[in-house]
Amino acid sequence: MTCLELSTAMRYGFQSDLLVLNNKGYGTERFLQEGPFNDIPNWNYHRMPDLLGQVGFRMHTEGDLDKALRAALQNRDKFSLLNIHRKRTDVSPALERLAKNLAKRI
């Protein structure tokens, strides 16, 4: 998503919560082919809604996530963006299976 999509959501009054699972790169590709091209700058995604008068949160722990979710639910008149910091190597079992199968094809 870019700021254009966020501004469209605001213009049309969408009151959703956007979750950014921030692992500082292209996580799926890391498991297909490792390389520095998978790393991206660590943006402050939670600050993007500030430009649009909306709400953003940054989380590093489960406690942070719980607080942010509660706050987002209390701000139903605005959309919220939750920037959830994850470990670079954090991967679900499903993604691991997908990457293993796709890697066989490249």
NUNU-131063 format. One record per atom (N, C-alpha, C): residue in one letter; x, y, z. Coordinates in pm, whole numbers, plus 50000, padded with zeros to 5 digits. Example, Ala and Ser with C-alpha at 12.3 -4.5 7.8 and 13.67 -1.06 7.14 Angstrom:
2
ATOM;resn;px;py;pz
ATOM;A;51319;49431;50780
ATOM;A;51230;49550;50780
ATOM;A;51320;49670;50780
ATOM;S;51285;49775;50708
ATOM;S;51367;49894;50714
ATOM;S;51290;50003;50787
This chain:
106
ATOM;resn;px;py;pz
ATOM;M;50083;49881;50000
ATOM;M;50000;50000;50000
ATOM;M;50086;50124;50000
ATOM;T;50035;50225;49940
ATOM;T;50104;50353;49940
ATOM;T;50014;50457;50004
ATOM;C;50068;50576;50017
ATOM;C;49987;50686;50073
ATOM;C;49866;50715;49986
ATOM;L;49874;50688;49855
ATOM;L;49758;50711;49769
ATOM;L;49641;50623;49810
ATOM;E;49668;50496;49838
ATOM;E;49561;50407;49883
ATOM;E;49508;50450;50019
ATOM;L;49598;50494;50106
ATOM;L;49555;50540;50238
ATOM;L;49468;50665;50226
ATOM;S;49505;50756;50137
ATOM;S;49425;50878;50122
ATOM;S;49289;50845;50060
ATOM;T;49283;50746;49971
ATOM;T;49155;50703;49915
ATOM;T;49066;50644;50024
ATOM;A;49124;50563;50111
ATOM;A;49048;50508;50224
ATOM;A;48991;50619;50311
ATOM;M;49071;50721;50336
ATOM;M;49025;50832;50418
ATOM;M;48913;50909;50346
ATOM;R;48934;50936;50216
ATOM;R;48835;51015;50141
ATOM;R;48699;50946;50139
ATOM;Y;48699;50814;50128
ATOM;Y;48573;50741;50123
ATOM;Y;48521;50699;50260
ATOM;G;48592;50739;50364
ATOM;G;48545;50713;50499
ATOM;G;48559;50571;50546
ATOM;F;48652;50495;50486
ATOM;F;48674;50359;50532
ATOM;F;48732;50364;50672
ATOM;Q;48675;50288;50759
ATOM;Q;48720;50286;50898
ATOM;Q;48776;50149;50930
ATOM;S;48885;50118;50864
ATOM;S;48945;49986;50883
ATOM;S;49076;49999;50958
ATOM;D;49124;49886;51002
ATOM;D;49254;49880;51067
ATOM;D;49349;49809;50973
ATOM;L;49459;49873;50940
ATOM;L;49558;49818;50849
ATOM;L;49674;49764;50931
ATOM;L;49713;49640;50904
ATOM;L;49823;49578;50977
ATOM;L;49943;49563;50885
ATOM;V;50056;49618;50925
ATOM;V;50182;49601;50852
ATOM;V;50267;49505;50934
ATOM;L;50290;49387;50880
ATOM;L;50378;49290;50945
ATOM;L;50519;49322;50896
ATOM;N;50587;49404;50973
ATOM;N;50712;49466;50932
ATOM;N;50832;49380;50968
ATOM;N;50882;49306;50869
ATOM;N;51003;49227;50890
ATOM;N;51120;49285;50811
ATOM;K;51108;49412;50777
ATOM;K;51215;49489;50715
ATOM;K;51261;49433;50582
ATOM;G;51169;49376;50507
ATOM;G;51207;49325;50376
ATOM;G;51099;49242;50311
ATOM;Y;51138;49176;50207
ATOM;Y;51049;49088;50132
ATOM;Y;51062;48947;50187
ATOM;G;50983;48916;50287
ATOM;G;50996;48791;50360
ATOM;G;50977;48668;50274
ATOM;T;50879;48669;50185
ATOM;T;50855;48552;50102
ATOM;T;50976;48522;50015
ATOM;E;51031;48626;49955
ATOM;E;51146;48607;49867
ATOM;E;51270;48560;49942
ATOM;R;51285;48602;50066
ATOM;R;51401;48558;50144
ATOM;R;51411;48407;50150
ATOM;F;51295;48342;50154
ATOM;F;51296;48197;50167
ATOM;F;51308;48128;50031
ATOM;L;51292;48205;49924
ATOM;L;51312;48150;49790
ATOM;L;51457;48168;49746
ATOM;Q;51506;48290;49767
ATOM;Q;51643;48321;49726
ATOM;Q;51694;48433;49816
ATOM;E;51789;48400;49900
ATOM;E;51845;48497;49995
ATOM;E;51935;48594;49920
ATOM;G;51931;48717;49964
ATOM;G;52018;48819;49906
ATOM;G;51984;48955;49961
ATOM;P;52076;49051;49948
ATOM;P;52053;49184;50003
ATOM;P;51940;49259;49933
ATOM;F;51899;49214;49815
ATOM;F;51789;49277;49742
ATOM;F;51655;49257;49814
ATOM;N;51650;49168;49911
ATOM;N;51528;49145;49988
ATOM;N;51513;49241;50106
ATOM;D;51618;49311;50140
ATOM;D;51614;49404;50253
ATOM;D;51567;49540;50206
ATOM;I;51476;49599;50282
ATOM;I;51427;49734;50250
ATOM;I;51446;49822;50373
ATOM;P;51452;49954;50353
ATOM;P;51467;50043;50469
ATOM;P;51352;50025;50568
ATOM;N;51383;50043;50694
ATOM;N;51281;50029;50798
ATOM;N;51206;50161;50812
ATOM;W;51101;50176;50736
ATOM;W;51021;50299;50740
ATOM;W;50939;50303;50869
ATOM;N;50903;50423;50906
ATOM;N;50811;50443;51018
ATOM;N;50668;50443;50963
ATOM;Y;50622;50325;50923
ATOM;Y;50490;50313;50861
ATOM;Y;50380;50370;50950
ATOM;H;50397;50358;51079
ATOM;H;50296;50407;51173
ATOM;H;50280;50559;51167
ATOM;R;50374;50628;51104
ATOM;R;50364;50774;51092
ATOM;R;50289;50818;50966
ATOM;M;50270;50728;50870
ATOM;M;50201;50764;50746
ATOM;M;50061;50819;50770
ATOM;P;49982;50761;50860
ATOM;P;49849;50817;50883
ATOM;P;49851;50960;50938
ATOM;D;49961;51000;51003
ATOM;D;49972;51138;51053
ATOM;D;49952;51239;50942
ATOM;L;50000;51207;50822
ATOM;L;49988;51297;50708
ATOM;L;49843;51319;50668
ATOM;L;49759;51224;50703
ATOM;L;49619;51226;50661
ATOM;L;49523;51251;50776
ATOM;G;49577;51281;50894
ATOM;G;49491;51306;51009
ATOM;G;49430;51179;51065
ATOM;Q;49496;51067;51046
ATOM;Q;49447;50939;51095
ATOM;Q;49536;50893;51210
ATOM;V;49528;50767;51246
ATOM;V;49596;50717;51365
ATOM;V;49693;50605;51327
ATOM;G;49814;50609;51384
ATOM;G;49912;50503;51362
ATOM;G;49973;50457;51493
ATOM;F;50013;50331;51497
ATOM;F;50072;50271;51617
ATOM;F;50194;50189;51576
ATOM;R;50292;50183;51667
ATOM;R;50411;50099;51645
ATOM;R;50417;49997;51758
ATOM;M;50440;49870;51723
ATOM;M;50442;49763;51821
ATOM;M;50568;49678;51808
ATOM;H;50623;49642;51923
ATOM;H;50738;49551;51928
ATOM;H;50708;49428;52013
ATOM;T;50607;49435;52099
ATOM;T;50575;49324;52189
ATOM;T;50426;49291;52180
ATOM;E;50390;49176;52236
ATOM;E;50248;49140;52240
ATOM;E;50169;49240;52322
ATOM;G;50230;49292;52430
ATOM;G;50164;49394;52511
ATOM;G;50137;49520;52430
ATOM;D;50235;49562;52349
ATOM;D;50216;49677;52261
ATOM;D;50101;49653;52164
ATOM;L;50097;49530;52109
ATOM;L;49991;49496;52014
ATOM;L;49854;49502;52081
ATOM;D;49844;49449;52201
ATOM;D;49717;49451;52274
ATOM;D;49670;49594;52296
ATOM;K;49761;49681;52342
ATOM;K;49726;49822;52365
ATOM;K;49685;49891;52236
ATOM;A;49759;49865;52128
ATOM;A;49729;49930;52000
ATOM;A;49595;49884;51945
ATOM;L;49566;49755;51955
ATOM;L;49437;49705;51907
ATOM;L;49322;49767;51984
ATOM;R;49338;49778;52116
ATOM;R;49233;49842;52197
ATOM;R;49214;49988;52157
ATOM;A;49324;50060;52138
ATOM;A;49315;50201;52097
ATOM;A;49254;50214;51958
ATOM;A;49292;50125;51866
ATOM;A;49236;50130;51731
ATOM;A;49086;50107;51734
ATOM;L;49041;50015;51817
ATOM;L;48898;49988;51827
ATOM;L;48821;50105;51887
ATOM;Q;48888;50187;51967
ATOM;Q;48824;50305;52024
ATOM;Q;48820;50421;51926
ATOM;N;48900;50415;51820
ATOM;N;48904;50520;51718
ATOM;N;48828;50477;51593
ATOM;R;48705;50436;51608
ATOM;R;48629;50384;51495
ATOM;R;48593;50491;51393
ATOM;D;48610;50619;51424
ATOM;D;48581;50724;51326
ATOM;D;48699;50750;51234
ATOM;K;48811;50681;51254
ATOM;K;48931;50695;51171
ATOM;K;48985;50556;51141
ATOM;F;49066;50550;51034
ATOM;F;49135;50422;51015
ATOM;F;49265;50426;51093
ATOM;S;49311;50309;51129
ATOM;S;49435;50296;51205
ATOM;S;49532;50208;51128
ATOM;L;49659;50242;51137
ATOM;L;49764;50159;51078
ATOM;L;49850;50109;51192
ATOM;L;49865;49977;51200
ATOM;L;49944;49916;51306
ATOM;L;50072;49861;51246
ATOM;N;50184;49920;51282
ATOM;N;50316;49881;51234
ATOM;N;50372;49779;51332
ATOM;I;50358;49650;51297
ATOM;I;50395;49541;51387
ATOM;I;50534;49491;51349
ATOM;H;50631;49521;51433
ATOM;H;50770;49481;51406
ATOM;H;50788;49333;51435
ATOM;R;50841;49263;51337
ATOM;R;50866;49120;51346
ATOM;R;51014;49094;51324
ATOM;K;51060;48979;51369
ATOM;K;51197;48940;51341
ATOM;K;51212;48917;51191
ATOM;R;51329;48947;51142
ATOM;R;51357;48930;51000
ATOM;R;51331;48787;50953
ATOM;T;51354;48692;51040
ATOM;T;51340;48551;51006
ATOM;T;51206;48491;51047
ATOM;D;51115;48572;51095
ATOM;D;50984;48523;51138
ATOM;D;50906;48474;51017
ATOM;V;50863;48350;51023
ATOM;V;50790;48291;50910
ATOM;V;50688;48191;50963
ATOM;S;50574;48188;50901
ATOM;S;50471;48091;50940
ATOM;S;50502;47956;50875
ATOM;P;50450;47848;50932
ATOM;P;50468;47716;50868
ATOM;P;50414;47713;50725
ATOM;A;50304;47783;50700
ATOM;A;50246;47785;50565
ATOM;A;50340;47854;50467
ATOM;L;50400;47965;50508
ATOM;L;50494;48035;50420
ATOM;L;50618;47950;50396
ATOM;E;50661;47880;50498
ATOM;E;50778;47793;50484
ATOM;E;50750;47683;50380
ATOM;R;50631;47622;50385
ATOM;R;50594;47519;50287
ATOM;R;50585;47578;50147
ATOM;L;50521;47694;50136
ATOM;L;50507;47760;50006
ATOM;L;50643;47791;49946
ATOM;A;50731;47849;50025
ATOM;A;50863;47886;49976
ATOM;A;50942;47762;49934
ATOM;K;50930;47655;50010
ATOM;K;51004;47533;49977
ATOM;K;50956;47478;49842
ATOM;N;50825;47478;49820
ATOM;N;50770;47429;49693
ATOM;N;50805;47521;49577
ATOM;L;50799;47651;49597
ATOM;L;50833;47745;49491
ATOM;L;50980;47742;49457
ATOM;A;51064;47720;49558
ATOM;A;51209;47718;49536
ATOM;A;51249;47603;49444
ATOM;K;51172;47498;49440
ATOM;K;51201;47385;49352
ATOM;K;51186;47423;49205
ATOM;R;51108;47529;49180
ATOM;R;51078;47569;49042
ATOM;R;51175;47673;48988
ATOM;I;51256;47731;49076
ATOM;I;51351;47833;49025
ATOM;I;51493;47783;49032
